[in-house]
Amino acid sequence: MKECDLDTEQPRTAALSGSELVGLRHDRLRRTAPAVQHEVNNALMVLTSNLELLGRTAPEGAPRRQLDRAQEAVRRMELTVRGFLDAARREAEDKAVIAPDLALRQALPLLRVALGARFGIELEAGPEAASVHLDRARLDLALLSLVRDAAARMQPGARIVARVENREAEVALHLALPPGAAPEGETSMLLAEAAGATGGRVERDAGGVALVWARARG
């Protein structure tokens, strides 16, 4: 009997390049992120429910203060892990219609960790921003690069302050930076790509930098 010819995948003979390894690693981590999120959610549920039970009987004074600190630590951990996993699970491009302040607010826990405890980053309260077309993956990458570079040139206690501006036909995400922390080099390029990927632009002034997009229609 004649053997059937089978199409088989030939083994790869050349080693993966560095860029290929980075891309493959990112893809595998991205695919794993939902399972990690599920596991973290389960663990946080157990922690939260047990702390709540302890809170019903904890006496005032030092025991109550210790319990309050533990509950606050759990809340911070949840925000930080959620921010990290949200960023990790994004595709290389993740275009969406979203208000810039909402996109920034979801990234803030991760940005605070990247910036470090000696510094601060906050979003000013203001009117709700209109939605725009933006690439959330590129925006996350640009903001992480911005705070990493700024931290090396900021004085302890300095802060980055973000605000949104609803213009006539545009929305701007303005980042007020401490003296000497203006973006340069690779960070400038990433900011330009984060805005330009969906038709936006970058504006600079003496106080910082702004990413500007046209309002989404409809």
PyMOL CGO cylinders between C-alpha atoms (Angstrom):
from pymol import cmd
from pymol.cgo import CYLINDER

trace = [
    CYLINDER, 0.00, 0.00, 0.00, 1.33, 3.41, -1.02, 0.3, 1, 1, 1, 1, 1, 1,
    CYLINDER, 1.33, 3.41, -1.02, 2.03, 5.74, 1.87, 0.3, 1, 1, 1, 1, 1, 1,
    CYLINDER, 2.03, 5.74, 1.87, 0.12, 9.03, 1.91, 0.3, 1, 1, 1, 1, 1, 1,
    CYLINDER, 0.12, 9.03, 1.91, 2.13, 12.18, 1.58, 0.3, 1, 1, 1, 1, 1, 1,
    CYLINDER, 2.13, 12.18, 1.58, 1.62, 14.23, 4.72, 0.3, 1, 1, 1, 1, 1, 1,
    CYLINDER, 1.62, 14.23, 4.72, 2.20, 17.96, 4.97, 0.3, 1, 1, 1, 1, 1, 1,
    CYLINDER, 2.20, 17.96, 4.97, 4.34, 18.48, 8.00, 0.3, 1, 1, 1, 1, 1, 1,
    CYLINDER, 4.34, 18.48, 8.00, 5.74, 21.69, 9.46, 0.3, 1, 1, 1, 1, 1, 1,
    CYLINDER, 5.74, 21.69, 9.46, 9.46, 21.82, 8.99, 0.3, 1, 1, 1, 1, 1, 1,
    CYLINDER, 9.46, 21.82, 8.99, 11.46, 22.50, 12.15, 0.3, 1, 1, 1, 1, 1, 1,
    CYLINDER, 11.46, 22.50, 12.15, 12.95, 25.97, 12.37, 0.3, 1, 1, 1, 1, 1, 1,
    CYLINDER, 12.95, 25.97, 12.37, 16.68, 25.87, 11.90, 0.3, 1, 1, 1, 1, 1, 1,
    CYLINDER, 16.68, 25.87, 11.90, 17.57, 29.54, 12.52, 0.3, 1, 1, 1, 1, 1, 1,
    CYLINDER, 17.57, 29.54, 12.52, 17.54, 30.96, 16.02, 0.3, 1, 1, 1, 1, 1, 1,
    CYLINDER, 17.54, 30.96, 16.02, 14.96, 33.60, 16.83, 0.3, 1, 1, 1, 1, 1, 1,
    CYLINDER, 14.96, 33.60, 16.83, 16.19, 37.16, 16.67, 0.3, 1, 1, 1, 1, 1, 1,
    CYLINDER, 16.19, 37.16, 16.67, 16.02, 39.43, 19.70, 0.3, 1, 1, 1, 1, 1, 1,
    CYLINDER, 16.02, 39.43, 19.70, 13.03, 41.34, 18.32, 0.3, 1, 1, 1, 1, 1, 1,
    CYLINDER, 13.03, 41.34, 18.32, 11.22, 38.08, 17.53, 0.3, 1, 1, 1, 1, 1, 1,
    CYLINDER, 11.22, 38.08, 17.53, 11.82, 36.83, 21.07, 0.3, 1, 1, 1, 1, 1, 1,
    CYLINDER, 11.82, 36.83, 21.07, 10.47, 40.09, 22.53, 0.3, 1, 1, 1, 1, 1, 1,
    CYLINDER, 10.47, 40.09, 22.53, 7.38, 39.87, 20.34, 0.3, 1, 1, 1, 1, 1, 1,
    CYLINDER, 7.38, 39.87, 20.34, 6.79, 36.21, 21.18, 0.3, 1, 1, 1, 1, 1, 1,
    CYLINDER, 6.79, 36.21, 21.18, 7.29, 36.86, 24.89, 0.3, 1, 1, 1, 1, 1, 1,
    CYLINDER, 7.29, 36.86, 24.89, 4.82, 39.76, 24.81, 0.3, 1, 1, 1, 1, 1, 1,
    CYLINDER, 4.82, 39.76, 24.81, 2.26, 37.64, 22.96, 0.3, 1, 1, 1, 1, 1, 1,
    CYLINDER, 2.26, 37.64, 22.96, 2.50, 34.75, 25.45, 0.3, 1, 1, 1, 1, 1, 1,
    CYLINDER, 2.50, 34.75, 25.45, 2.30, 37.07, 28.46, 0.3, 1, 1, 1, 1, 1, 1,
    CYLINDER, 2.30, 37.07, 28.46, -0.64, 38.89, 26.92, 0.3, 1, 1, 1, 1, 1, 1,
    CYLINDER, -0.64, 38.89, 26.92, -2.51, 35.62, 26.41, 0.3, 1, 1, 1, 1, 1, 1,
    CYLINDER, -2.51, 35.62, 26.41, -1.78, 34.58, 30.00, 0.3, 1, 1, 1, 1, 1, 1,
    CYLINDER, -1.78, 34.58, 30.00, -2.98, 37.86, 31.53, 0.3, 1, 1, 1, 1, 1, 1,
    CYLINDER, -2.98, 37.86, 31.53, -6.71, 36.94, 31.68, 0.3, 1, 1, 1, 1, 1, 1,
    CYLINDER, -6.71, 36.94, 31.68, -5.93, 33.75, 33.64, 0.3, 1, 1, 1, 1, 1, 1,
    CYLINDER, -5.93, 33.75, 33.64, -3.69, 35.70, 35.99, 0.3, 1, 1, 1, 1, 1, 1,
    CYLINDER, -3.69, 35.70, 35.99, -6.46, 38.28, 36.47, 0.3, 1, 1, 1, 1, 1, 1,
    CYLINDER, -6.46, 38.28, 36.47, -8.92, 35.51, 37.34, 0.3, 1, 1, 1, 1, 1, 1,
    CYLINDER, -8.92, 35.51, 37.34, -6.52, 34.05, 39.91, 0.3, 1, 1, 1, 1, 1, 1,
    CYLINDER, -6.52, 34.05, 39.91, -5.85, 37.47, 41.42, 0.3, 1, 1, 1, 1, 1, 1,
    CYLINDER, -5.85, 37.47, 41.42, -9.58, 38.22, 41.63, 0.3, 1, 1, 1, 1, 1, 1,
    CYLINDER, -9.58, 38.22, 41.63, -10.16, 34.98, 43.52, 0.3, 1, 1, 1, 1, 1, 1,
    CYLINDER, -10.16, 34.98, 43.52, -7.33, 35.69, 45.96, 0.3, 1, 1, 1, 1, 1, 1,
    CYLINDER, -7.33, 35.69, 45.96, -8.51, 39.26, 46.54, 0.3, 1, 1, 1, 1, 1, 1,
    CYLINDER, -8.51, 39.26, 46.54, -12.04, 38.04, 47.18, 0.3, 1, 1, 1, 1, 1, 1,
    CYLINDER, -12.04, 38.04, 47.18, -10.78, 35.72, 49.92, 0.3, 1, 1, 1, 1, 1, 1,
    CYLINDER, -10.78, 35.72, 49.92, -8.62, 38.46, 51.45, 0.3, 1, 1, 1, 1, 1, 1,
    CYLINDER, -8.62, 38.46, 51.45, -11.38, 41.06, 51.37, 0.3, 1, 1, 1, 1, 1, 1,
    CYLINDER, -11.38, 41.06, 51.37, -14.06, 38.80, 52.82, 0.3, 1, 1, 1, 1, 1, 1,
    CYLINDER, -14.06, 38.80, 52.82, -11.80, 37.65, 55.66, 0.3, 1, 1, 1, 1, 1, 1,
    CYLINDER, -11.80, 37.65, 55.66, -10.74, 41.20, 56.50, 0.3, 1, 1, 1, 1, 1, 1,
    CYLINDER, -10.74, 41.20, 56.50, -14.38, 42.24, 56.58, 0.3, 1, 1, 1, 1, 1, 1,
    CYLINDER, -14.38, 42.24, 56.58, -15.14, 39.40, 58.99, 0.3, 1, 1, 1, 1, 1, 1,
    CYLINDER, -15.14, 39.40, 58.99, -12.26, 40.46, 61.22, 0.3, 1, 1, 1, 1, 1, 1,
    CYLINDER, -12.26, 40.46, 61.22, -13.53, 44.03, 61.09, 0.3, 1, 1, 1, 1, 1, 1,
    CYLINDER, -13.53, 44.03, 61.09, -16.79, 43.04, 62.77, 0.3, 1, 1, 1, 1, 1, 1,
    CYLINDER, -16.79, 43.04, 62.77, -15.00, 42.06, 65.96, 0.3, 1, 1, 1, 1, 1, 1,
    CYLINDER, -15.00, 42.06, 65.96, -11.79, 44.09, 65.89, 0.3, 1, 1, 1, 1, 1, 1,
    CYLINDER, -11.79, 44.09, 65.89, -11.60, 46.38, 68.94, 0.3, 1, 1, 1, 1, 1, 1,
    CYLINDER, -11.60, 46.38, 68.94, -10.84, 50.08, 68.64, 0.3, 1, 1, 1, 1, 1, 1,
    CYLINDER, -10.84, 50.08, 68.64, -7.27, 51.26, 68.98, 0.3, 1, 1, 1, 1, 1, 1,
    CYLINDER, -7.27, 51.26, 68.98, -4.21, 49.54, 67.54, 0.3, 1, 1, 1, 1, 1, 1,
    CYLINDER, -4.21, 49.54, 67.54, -6.03, 46.39, 66.25, 0.3, 1, 1, 1, 1, 1, 1,
    CYLINDER, -6.03, 46.39, 66.25, -8.52, 48.53, 64.32, 0.3, 1, 1, 1, 1, 1, 1,
    CYLINDER, -8.52, 48.53, 64.32, -5.75, 50.70, 62.84, 0.3, 1, 1, 1, 1, 1, 1,
    CYLINDER, -5.75, 50.70, 62.84, -3.81, 47.63, 61.75, 0.3, 1, 1, 1, 1, 1, 1,
    CYLINDER, -3.81, 47.63, 61.75, -6.90, 46.21, 60.09, 0.3, 1, 1, 1, 1, 1, 1,
    CYLINDER, -6.90, 46.21, 60.09, -7.60, 49.50, 58.30, 0.3, 1, 1, 1, 1, 1, 1,
    CYLINDER, -7.60, 49.50, 58.30, -4.03, 49.55, 56.98, 0.3, 1, 1, 1, 1, 1, 1,
    CYLINDER, -4.03, 49.55, 56.98, -4.38, 45.97, 55.75, 0.3, 1, 1, 1, 1, 1, 1,
    CYLINDER, -4.38, 45.97, 55.75, -7.64, 46.80, 53.93, 0.3, 1, 1, 1, 1, 1, 1,
    CYLINDER, -7.64, 46.80, 53.93, -6.06, 49.85, 52.32, 0.3, 1, 1, 1, 1, 1, 1,
    CYLINDER, -6.06, 49.85, 52.32, -3.08, 47.75, 51.22, 0.3, 1, 1, 1, 1, 1, 1,
    CYLINDER, -3.08, 47.75, 51.22, -5.43, 45.25, 49.57, 0.3, 1, 1, 1, 1, 1, 1,
    CYLINDER, -5.43, 45.25, 49.57, -7.19, 48.07, 47.69, 0.3, 1, 1, 1, 1, 1, 1,
    CYLINDER, -7.19, 48.07, 47.69, -3.88, 49.49, 46.45, 0.3, 1, 1, 1, 1, 1, 1,
    CYLINDER, -3.88, 49.49, 46.45, -2.70, 46.05, 45.39, 0.3, 1, 1, 1, 1, 1, 1,
    CYLINDER, -2.70, 46.05, 45.39, -5.91, 45.44, 43.46, 0.3, 1, 1, 1, 1, 1, 1,
    CYLINDER, -5.91, 45.44, 43.46, -5.60, 48.73, 41.57, 0.3, 1, 1, 1, 1, 1, 1,
    CYLINDER, -5.60, 48.73, 41.57, -1.93, 48.17, 40.78, 0.3, 1, 1, 1, 1, 1, 1,
    CYLINDER, -1.93, 48.17, 40.78, -2.34, 44.58, 39.59, 0.3, 1, 1, 1, 1, 1, 1,
    CYLINDER, -2.34, 44.58, 39.59, -5.42, 45.48, 37.56, 0.3, 1, 1, 1, 1, 1, 1,
    CYLINDER, -5.42, 45.48, 37.56, -3.55, 48.35, 35.90, 0.3, 1, 1, 1, 1, 1, 1,
    CYLINDER, -3.55, 48.35, 35.90, -0.58, 46.14, 35.08, 0.3, 1, 1, 1, 1, 1, 1,
    CYLINDER, -0.58, 46.14, 35.08, -2.69, 43.31, 33.68, 0.3, 1, 1, 1, 1, 1, 1,
    CYLINDER, -2.69, 43.31, 33.68, -4.87, 45.70, 31.65, 0.3, 1, 1, 1, 1, 1, 1,
    CYLINDER, -4.87, 45.70, 31.65, -1.71, 47.01, 29.99, 0.3, 1, 1, 1, 1, 1, 1,
    CYLINDER, -1.71, 47.01, 29.99, -0.15, 43.55, 29.60, 0.3, 1, 1, 1, 1, 1, 1,
    CYLINDER, -0.15, 43.55, 29.60, -3.16, 42.05, 27.85, 0.3, 1, 1, 1, 1, 1, 1,
    CYLINDER, -3.16, 42.05, 27.85, -3.36, 44.72, 25.14, 0.3, 1, 1, 1, 1, 1, 1,
    CYLINDER, -3.36, 44.72, 25.14, -2.49, 43.94, 21.54, 0.3, 1, 1, 1, 1, 1, 1,
    CYLINDER, -2.49, 43.94, 21.54, 0.46, 45.79, 20.01, 0.3, 1, 1, 1, 1, 1, 1,
    CYLINDER, 0.46, 45.79, 20.01, -2.24, 48.11, 18.64, 0.3, 1, 1, 1, 1, 1, 1,
    CYLINDER, -2.24, 48.11, 18.64, -5.42, 48.66, 20.63, 0.3, 1, 1, 1, 1, 1, 1,
    CYLINDER, -5.42, 48.66, 20.63, -7.51, 51.35, 18.98, 0.3, 1, 1, 1, 1, 1, 1,
    CYLINDER, -7.51, 51.35, 18.98, -10.65, 52.40, 20.80, 0.3, 1, 1, 1, 1, 1, 1,
    CYLINDER, -10.65, 52.40, 20.80, -13.17, 55.21, 21.12, 0.3, 1, 1, 1, 1, 1, 1,
    CYLINDER, -13.17, 55.21, 21.12, -12.72, 56.48, 24.67, 0.3, 1, 1, 1, 1, 1, 1,
    CYLINDER, -12.72, 56.48, 24.67, -12.36, 59.69, 26.66, 0.3, 1, 1, 1, 1, 1, 1,
    CYLINDER, -12.36, 59.69, 26.66, -8.66, 60.45, 27.24, 0.3, 1, 1, 1, 1, 1, 1,
    CYLINDER, -8.66, 60.45, 27.24, -9.20, 61.08, 30.96, 0.3, 1, 1, 1, 1, 1, 1,
    CYLINDER, -9.20, 61.08, 30.96, -10.78, 57.64, 31.36, 0.3, 1, 1, 1, 1, 1, 1,
    CYLINDER, -10.78, 57.64, 31.36, -7.86, 55.99, 29.56, 0.3, 1, 1, 1, 1, 1, 1,
    CYLINDER, -7.86, 55.99, 29.56, -5.42, 57.86, 31.79, 0.3, 1, 1, 1, 1, 1, 1,
    CYLINDER, -5.42, 57.86, 31.79, -7.37, 57.11, 34.98, 0.3, 1, 1, 1, 1, 1, 1,
    CYLINDER, -7.37, 57.11, 34.98, -7.19, 53.39, 34.26, 0.3, 1, 1, 1, 1, 1, 1,
    CYLINDER, -7.19, 53.39, 34.26, -3.42, 53.63, 33.75, 0.3, 1, 1, 1, 1, 1, 1,
    CYLINDER, -3.42, 53.63, 33.75, -2.73, 55.79, 36.82, 0.3, 1, 1, 1, 1, 1, 1,
    CYLINDER, -2.73, 55.79, 36.82, -2.03, 52.95, 39.32, 0.3, 1, 1, 1, 1, 1, 1,
    CYLINDER, -2.03, 52.95, 39.32, 0.63, 51.51, 37.03, 0.3, 1, 1, 1, 1, 1, 1,
    CYLINDER, 0.63, 51.51, 37.03, 2.09, 54.96, 36.30, 0.3, 1, 1, 1, 1, 1, 1,
    CYLINDER, 2.09, 54.96, 36.30, 2.35, 55.69, 40.04, 0.3, 1, 1, 1, 1, 1, 1,
    CYLINDER, 2.35, 55.69, 40.04, 4.33, 52.49, 40.57, 0.3, 1, 1, 1, 1, 1, 1,
    CYLINDER, 4.33, 52.49, 40.57, 6.61, 53.26, 37.62, 0.3, 1, 1, 1, 1, 1, 1,
    CYLINDER, 6.61, 53.26, 37.62, 7.15, 56.83, 38.87, 0.3, 1, 1, 1, 1, 1, 1,
    CYLINDER, 7.15, 56.83, 38.87, 8.09, 55.74, 42.38, 0.3, 1, 1, 1, 1, 1, 1,
    CYLINDER, 8.09, 55.74, 42.38, 7.01, 56.69, 45.89, 0.3, 1, 1, 1, 1, 1, 1,
    CYLINDER, 7.01, 56.69, 45.89, 9.10, 59.88, 45.99, 0.3, 1, 1, 1, 1, 1, 1,
    CYLINDER, 9.10, 59.88, 45.99, 7.02, 61.50, 43.26, 0.3, 1, 1, 1, 1, 1, 1,
    CYLINDER, 7.02, 61.50, 43.26, 3.38, 61.87, 42.34, 0.3, 1, 1, 1, 1, 1, 1,
    CYLINDER, 3.38, 61.87, 42.34, 1.05, 61.90, 39.34, 0.3, 1, 1, 1, 1, 1, 1,
    CYLINDER, 1.05, 61.90, 39.34, -2.58, 62.95, 39.47, 0.3, 1, 1, 1, 1, 1, 1,
    CYLINDER, -2.58, 62.95, 39.47, -5.50, 63.80, 37.23, 0.3, 1, 1, 1, 1, 1, 1,
    CYLINDER, -5.50, 63.80, 37.23, -7.19, 67.11, 37.98, 0.3, 1, 1, 1, 1, 1, 1,
    CYLINDER, -7.19, 67.11, 37.98, -10.93, 66.99, 38.51, 0.3, 1, 1, 1, 1, 1, 1,
    CYLINDER, -10.93, 66.99, 38.51, -12.84, 68.70, 35.73, 0.3, 1, 1, 1, 1, 1, 1,
    CYLINDER, -12.84, 68.70, 35.73, -15.66, 68.34, 33.22, 0.3, 1, 1, 1, 1, 1, 1,
    CYLINDER, -15.66, 68.34, 33.22, -16.08, 64.96, 31.57, 0.3, 1, 1, 1, 1, 1, 1,
    CYLINDER, -16.08, 64.96, 31.57, -14.01, 64.75, 28.41, 0.3, 1, 1, 1, 1, 1, 1,
    CYLINDER, -14.01, 64.75, 28.41, -15.48, 63.93, 25.03, 0.3, 1, 1, 1, 1, 1, 1,
    CYLINDER, -15.48, 63.93, 25.03, -14.52, 60.63, 23.43, 0.3, 1, 1, 1, 1, 1, 1,
    CYLINDER, -14.52, 60.63, 23.43, -11.79, 60.38, 20.80, 0.3, 1, 1, 1, 1, 1, 1,
    CYLINDER, -11.79, 60.38, 20.80, -10.20, 57.70, 18.65, 0.3, 1, 1, 1, 1, 1, 1,
    CYLINDER, -10.20, 57.70, 18.65, -6.93, 56.69, 20.30, 0.3, 1, 1, 1, 1, 1, 1,
    CYLINDER, -6.93, 56.69, 20.30, -4.56, 53.75, 20.49, 0.3, 1, 1, 1, 1, 1, 1,
    CYLINDER, -4.56, 53.75, 20.49, -4.54, 52.67, 24.13, 0.3, 1, 1, 1, 1, 1, 1,
    CYLINDER, -4.54, 52.67, 24.13, -1.48, 50.43, 23.76, 0.3, 1, 1, 1, 1, 1, 1,
    CYLINDER, -1.48, 50.43, 23.76, 0.60, 53.25, 22.29, 0.3, 1, 1, 1, 1, 1, 1,
    CYLINDER, 0.60, 53.25, 22.29, -0.72, 55.69, 24.91, 0.3, 1, 1, 1, 1, 1, 1,
    CYLINDER, -0.72, 55.69, 24.91, 0.20, 53.33, 27.77, 0.3, 1, 1, 1, 1, 1, 1,
    CYLINDER, 0.20, 53.33, 27.77, 3.70, 52.87, 26.34, 0.3, 1, 1, 1, 1, 1, 1,
    CYLINDER, 3.70, 52.87, 26.34, 4.23, 56.61, 25.87, 0.3, 1, 1, 1, 1, 1, 1,
    CYLINDER, 4.23, 56.61, 25.87, 3.03, 57.47, 29.37, 0.3, 1, 1, 1, 1, 1, 1,
    CYLINDER, 3.03, 57.47, 29.37, 5.19, 54.77, 30.97, 0.3, 1, 1, 1, 1, 1, 1,
    CYLINDER, 5.19, 54.77, 30.97, 8.21, 56.10, 29.09, 0.3, 1, 1, 1, 1, 1, 1,
    CYLINDER, 8.21, 56.10, 29.09, 7.33, 59.66, 30.12, 0.3, 1, 1, 1, 1, 1, 1,
    CYLINDER, 7.33, 59.66, 30.12, 7.13, 58.94, 33.86, 0.3, 1, 1, 1, 1, 1, 1,
    CYLINDER, 7.13, 58.94, 33.86, 10.23, 56.73, 33.79, 0.3, 1, 1, 1, 1, 1, 1,
    CYLINDER, 10.23, 56.73, 33.79, 12.30, 59.47, 32.17, 0.3, 1, 1, 1, 1, 1, 1,
    CYLINDER, 12.30, 59.47, 32.17, 10.76, 62.25, 34.28, 0.3, 1, 1, 1, 1, 1, 1,
    CYLINDER, 10.76, 62.25, 34.28, 11.52, 60.42, 37.53, 0.3, 1, 1, 1, 1, 1, 1,
    CYLINDER, 11.52, 60.42, 37.53, 15.25, 60.60, 36.78, 0.3, 1, 1, 1, 1, 1, 1,
    CYLINDER, 15.25, 60.60, 36.78, 15.07, 64.42, 36.54, 0.3, 1, 1, 1, 1, 1, 1,
    CYLINDER, 15.07, 64.42, 36.54, 12.43, 65.34, 39.14, 0.3, 1, 1, 1, 1, 1, 1,
    CYLINDER, 12.43, 65.34, 39.14, 13.06, 66.60, 42.64, 0.3, 1, 1, 1, 1, 1, 1,
    CYLINDER, 13.06, 66.60, 42.64, 11.64, 64.49, 45.50, 0.3, 1, 1, 1, 1, 1, 1,
    CYLINDER, 11.64, 64.49, 45.50, 8.04, 65.50, 46.14, 0.3, 1, 1, 1, 1, 1, 1,
    CYLINDER, 8.04, 65.50, 46.14, 7.52, 66.85, 42.61, 0.3, 1, 1, 1, 1, 1, 1,
    CYLINDER, 7.52, 66.85, 42.61, 4.33, 65.91, 40.77, 0.3, 1, 1, 1, 1, 1, 1,
    CYLINDER, 4.33, 65.91, 40.77, 3.05, 65.44, 37.25, 0.3, 1, 1, 1, 1, 1, 1,
    CYLINDER, 3.05, 65.44, 37.25, -0.44, 66.90, 36.91, 0.3, 1, 1, 1, 1, 1, 1,
    CYLINDER, -0.44, 66.90, 36.91, -2.74, 65.87, 34.07, 0.3, 1, 1, 1, 1, 1, 1,
    CYLINDER, -2.74, 65.87, 34.07, -5.90, 67.59, 32.92, 0.3, 1, 1, 1, 1, 1, 1,
    CYLINDER, -5.90, 67.59, 32.92, -8.24, 67.31, 29.95, 0.3, 1, 1, 1, 1, 1, 1,
    CYLINDER, -8.24, 67.31, 29.95, -9.40, 70.22, 27.83, 0.3, 1, 1, 1, 1, 1, 1,
    CYLINDER, -9.40, 70.22, 27.83, -12.58, 70.02, 25.76, 0.3, 1, 1, 1, 1, 1, 1,
    CYLINDER, -12.58, 70.02, 25.76, -11.97, 72.26, 22.77, 0.3, 1, 1, 1, 1, 1, 1,
    CYLINDER, -11.97, 72.26, 22.77, -14.41, 73.14, 20.00, 0.3, 1, 1, 1, 1, 1, 1,
    CYLINDER, -14.41, 73.14, 20.00, -13.65, 70.13, 17.84, 0.3, 1, 1, 1, 1, 1, 1,
    CYLINDER, -13.65, 70.13, 17.84, -10.81, 68.52, 19.77, 0.3, 1, 1, 1, 1, 1, 1,
    CYLINDER, -10.81, 68.52, 19.77, -9.85, 67.07, 23.13, 0.3, 1, 1, 1, 1, 1, 1,
    CYLINDER, -9.85, 67.07, 23.13, -6.43, 67.63, 24.67, 0.3, 1, 1, 1, 1, 1, 1,
    CYLINDER, -6.43, 67.63, 24.67, -4.74, 65.60, 27.40, 0.3, 1, 1, 1, 1, 1, 1,
    CYLINDER, -4.74, 65.60, 27.40, -2.29, 68.04, 28.97, 0.3, 1, 1, 1, 1, 1, 1,
    CYLINDER, -2.29, 68.04, 28.97, 0.55, 66.85, 31.21, 0.3, 1, 1, 1, 1, 1, 1,
    CYLINDER, 0.55, 66.85, 31.21, 2.11, 69.56, 33.38, 0.3, 1, 1, 1, 1, 1, 1,
    CYLINDER, 2.11, 69.56, 33.38, 5.70, 68.55, 34.09, 0.3, 1, 1, 1, 1, 1, 1,
    CYLINDER, 5.70, 68.55, 34.09, 8.17, 69.79, 36.70, 0.3, 1, 1, 1, 1, 1, 1,
    CYLINDER, 8.17, 69.79, 36.70, 11.11, 71.91, 35.46, 0.3, 1, 1, 1, 1, 1, 1,
    CYLINDER, 11.11, 71.91, 35.46, 13.68, 69.84, 33.59, 0.3, 1, 1, 1, 1, 1, 1,
    CYLINDER, 13.68, 69.84, 33.59, 11.35, 66.89, 33.00, 0.3, 1, 1, 1, 1, 1, 1,
    CYLINDER, 11.35, 66.89, 33.00, 10.25, 67.71, 29.44, 0.3, 1, 1, 1, 1, 1, 1,
    CYLINDER, 10.25, 67.71, 29.44, 10.17, 64.60, 27.21, 0.3, 1, 1, 1, 1, 1, 1,
    CYLINDER, 10.17, 64.60, 27.21, 13.13, 63.99, 24.92, 0.3, 1, 1, 1, 1, 1, 1,
    CYLINDER, 13.13, 63.99, 24.92, 14.42, 61.41, 22.47, 0.3, 1, 1, 1, 1, 1, 1,
    CYLINDER, 14.42, 61.41, 22.47, 12.57, 58.09, 22.49, 0.3, 1, 1, 1, 1, 1, 1,
    CYLINDER, 12.57, 58.09, 22.49, 9.84, 59.42, 24.79, 0.3, 1, 1, 1, 1, 1, 1,
    CYLINDER, 9.84, 59.42, 24.79, 9.12, 62.31, 22.41, 0.3, 1, 1, 1, 1, 1, 1,
    CYLINDER, 9.12, 62.31, 22.41, 8.85, 59.82, 19.56, 0.3, 1, 1, 1, 1, 1, 1,
    CYLINDER, 8.85, 59.82, 19.56, 6.47, 57.57, 21.53, 0.3, 1, 1, 1, 1, 1, 1,
    CYLINDER, 6.47, 57.57, 21.53, 4.24, 60.51, 22.46, 0.3, 1, 1, 1, 1, 1, 1,
    CYLINDER, 4.24, 60.51, 22.46, 4.08, 61.57, 18.81, 0.3, 1, 1, 1, 1, 1, 1,
    CYLINDER, 4.08, 61.57, 18.81, 3.17, 58.01, 17.79, 0.3, 1, 1, 1, 1, 1, 1,
    CYLINDER, 3.17, 58.01, 17.79, 0.54, 57.74, 20.55, 0.3, 1, 1, 1, 1, 1, 1,
    CYLINDER, 0.54, 57.74, 20.55, -1.20, 60.83, 19.22, 0.3, 1, 1, 1, 1, 1, 1,
    CYLINDER, -1.20, 60.83, 19.22, -0.47, 60.38, 15.52, 0.3, 1, 1, 1, 1, 1, 1,
    CYLINDER, -0.47, 60.38, 15.52, -1.62, 56.76, 15.29, 0.3, 1, 1, 1, 1, 1, 1,
    CYLINDER, -1.62, 56.76, 15.29, -5.22, 57.99, 15.21, 0.3, 1, 1, 1, 1, 1, 1,
    CYLINDER, -5.22, 57.99, 15.21, -4.72, 61.36, 13.55, 0.3, 1, 1, 1, 1, 1, 1,
    CYLINDER, -4.72, 61.36, 13.55, -3.76, 63.41, 16.59, 0.3, 1, 1, 1, 1, 1, 1,
    CYLINDER, -3.76, 63.41, 16.59, -0.78, 65.60, 17.34, 0.3, 1, 1, 1, 1, 1, 1,
    CYLINDER, -0.78, 65.60, 17.34, 1.50, 66.71, 20.18, 0.3, 1, 1, 1, 1, 1, 1,
    CYLINDER, 1.50, 66.71, 20.18, 1.65, 70.29, 21.44, 0.3, 1, 1, 1, 1, 1, 1,
    CYLINDER, 1.65, 70.29, 21.44, 4.37, 71.65, 23.71, 0.3, 1, 1, 1, 1, 1, 1,
    CYLINDER, 4.37, 71.65, 23.71, 4.43, 74.66, 26.00, 0.3, 1, 1, 1, 1, 1, 1,
    CYLINDER, 4.43, 74.66, 26.00, 6.64, 75.92, 28.81, 0.3, 1, 1, 1, 1, 1, 1,
    CYLINDER, 6.64, 75.92, 28.81, 4.70, 73.90, 31.36, 0.3, 1, 1, 1, 1, 1, 1,
    CYLINDER, 4.70, 73.90, 31.36, 4.54, 70.53, 29.70, 0.3, 1, 1, 1, 1, 1, 1,
    CYLINDER, 4.54, 70.53, 29.70, 3.12, 68.63, 26.77, 0.3, 1, 1, 1, 1, 1, 1,
    CYLINDER, 3.12, 68.63, 26.77, -0.36, 67.89, 25.39, 0.3, 1, 1, 1, 1, 1, 1,
    CYLINDER, -0.36, 67.89, 25.39, -1.70, 65.10, 23.22, 0.3, 1, 1, 1, 1, 1, 1,
    CYLINDER, -1.70, 65.10, 23.22, -4.56, 66.37, 21.06, 0.3, 1, 1, 1, 1, 1, 1,
    CYLINDER, -4.56, 66.37, 21.06, -7.18, 64.37, 19.16, 0.3, 1, 1, 1, 1, 1, 1,
    CYLINDER, -7.18, 64.37, 19.16, -10.25, 65.25, 17.15, 0.3, 1, 1, 1, 1, 1, 1,
    CYLINDER, -10.25, 65.25, 17.15, -13.54, 64.51, 18.86, 0.3, 1, 1, 1, 1, 1, 1,
    CYLINDER, -13.54, 64.51, 18.86, -15.11, 61.22, 17.81, 0.3, 1, 1, 1, 1, 1, 1,
    CYLINDER, -15.11, 61.22, 17.81, -18.21, 61.63, 15.70, 0.3, 1, 1, 1, 1, 1, 1,
    CYLINDER, -18.21, 61.63, 15.70, -21.53, 60.06, 16.52, 0.3, 1, 1, 1, 1, 1, 1,
]
cmd.load_cgo(trace, "trace")
